[in-house]
Amino acid sequence: MTAPSPNLREMHEAQLVRAFLLPQRQSRYLELLPNPRRRKDLTCTLAHFKHIDPRWAVTIPARLQHAPDIFELLKSKGAPPMCYAISEDDDLDGKEFPLLEALKEIVGAGVGTFLSCLPGQLAYFEDEDGRCILEHRAKD
């Protein structure tokens, strides 16, 4: 795990919020995330997070609910080897990880975490209530 450059961090966070969270919550989250003193106000809500825009959430089939399977699903959608985490777990939050390593750490752990794979296009989210792939699909 590594701390990404400030530009990479800002890009992943801002694009994830703008692409995948409910529009009425975006400005608040864009205000909280970059502020070290206020960031925890957001990350502590990730255990039971209710502000994902359902238009972009893709259900993961029950038989594919394990880290290696989710890794393969994300890879098939273009995910690179590294991802960026926004998490309620301070050891994960704001860091860059190899995608498979990050998935092995969070899948089934009940820790609210976003893994941003392609900023604003592809991410993974898990909390105590479930898991999903977030994908900004082109409109047909």
SVG drawing of the C-alpha trace seen along z (x, -y; Angstrom):
<svg xmlns="http://www.w3.org/2000/svg" viewBox="-31 -22 35 42">
<polyline fill="none" stroke="black" stroke-width="0.4" points="0.0,0.0 1.2,-3.4 0.1,-7.0 -0.8,-8.4 0.2,-11.8 -2.2,-14.5 -3.3,-14.9 -4.1,-11.2 -5.9,-11.2 -8.0,-14.2 -8.8,-12.8 -10.0,-9.4 -12.1,-11.0 -13.7,-13.8 -14.5,-11.6 -15.9,-8.8 -18.2,-11.2 -19.4,-12.9 -19.9,-9.7 -21.4,-7.3 -23.0,-9.2 -26.5,-10.8 -26.4,-14.3 -27.9,-15.9 -25.0,-14.6 -22.1,-15.3 -21.2,-18.8 -21.1,-17.9 -18.8,-14.9 -16.6,-16.9 -16.2,-19.4 -15.5,-16.7 -13.1,-14.3 -10.1,-16.7 -10.3,-18.1 -8.3,-15.9 -10.3,-17.1 -13.7,-16.5 -12.9,-13.4 -13.9,-11.0 -17.4,-12.6 -17.9,-10.8 -15.8,-7.7 -17.5,-6.7 -20.8,-6.5 -19.5,-3.9 -20.5,-0.9 -24.1,-1.4 -23.8,-3.8 -27.0,-4.8 -25.9,-7.5 -24.8,-5.5 -26.7,-6.4 -28.5,-3.1 -28.3,-3.8 -24.6,-2.9 -24.6,0.1 -24.2,3.5 -25.2,6.5 -22.6,9.2 -24.0,12.7 -24.1,14.8 -21.7,17.3 -19.1,14.6 -19.1,13.0 -15.4,13.8 -12.3,11.7 -10.8,13.6 -14.1,13.6 -14.7,9.9 -11.1,9.3 -11.8,11.1 -15.1,9.2 -13.4,5.9 -10.4,6.9 -12.9,7.9 -14.3,4.3 -10.9,2.7 -9.6,2.4 -5.9,1.8 -3.7,3.7 -3.8,0.8 -6.8,-0.8 -7.4,-3.7 -9.4,-3.2 -11.8,-5.4 -12.6,-3.5 -13.8,-3.6 -10.7,-1.6 -7.9,-4.1 -5.2,-1.6 -6.9,-1.5 -8.3,-5.0 -6.6,-7.3 -4.1,-4.7 -3.3,-3.0 -3.2,0.9 -2.8,3.7 -6.5,4.5 -6.5,8.2 -4.7,7.5 -7.3,4.8 -10.2,7.1 -8.8,9.9 -8.6,7.4 -12.1,6.1 -14.4,8.7 -16.5,10.2 -14.9,8.0 -17.9,5.8 -15.7,2.7 -17.3,-0.1 -14.9,-0.8 -14.8,-2.1 -12.1,-0.9 -11.7,-3.3 -10.3,-1.4 -10.9,-3.8 -11.7,-7.3 -15.3,-8.1 -15.8,-5.0 -15.3,-1.8 -15.2,-1.1 -16.1,1.5 -18.1,0.8 -18.7,3.0 -20.3,2.3 -22.0,4.4 -25.1,4.6 -23.6,5.8 -21.3,5.4 -21.5,4.1 -19.6,2.9 -20.0,-0.7 -19.8,-1.2 -20.5,-4.3 -21.9,-2.7 -22.2,-4.5 -25.7,-5.4 -27.2,-3.4"/>
</svg>
